[in-house]
Amino acid sequence: ICCHGLLKEKFTIQQLAAVKALCYTINEAYNKKVSFHGHCEVSAKTCPVYDYKKLLTLDKYGKIR
């Protein structure tokens, strides 16, 4: 899932809600066997610039709680 933008302040509530809904749908479709990680966890990047762990309520393994 790619969210284009370099400033946290530029993301709208609607955009963040859409990302959350998509991730929750994916999670359910795969029987909660997926984990979610930001680009910053797998590469020397700073994205996403918003707190995706809090947005998705991720545990330390990237699973939705």
Stockholm file with secondary structure:
# STOCKHOLM 1.0

chainA/1-65         ICCHGLLKEKFTIQQLAAVKALCYTINEAYNKKVSFHGHCEVSAKTCPVYDYKKLLTLDKYGKIR
#=GR chainA/1-65 SS CCCCCSCGGGSCHHHHHHHHHHHHHHHHHTTTCCCCCCHHHHSSCCCCCSCHHHHTTBCTTSCBC
#=GC SS_cons        CCCCCSCGGGSCHHHHHHHHHHHHHHHHHTTTCCCCCCHHHHSSCCCCCSCHHHHTTBCTTSCBC
//
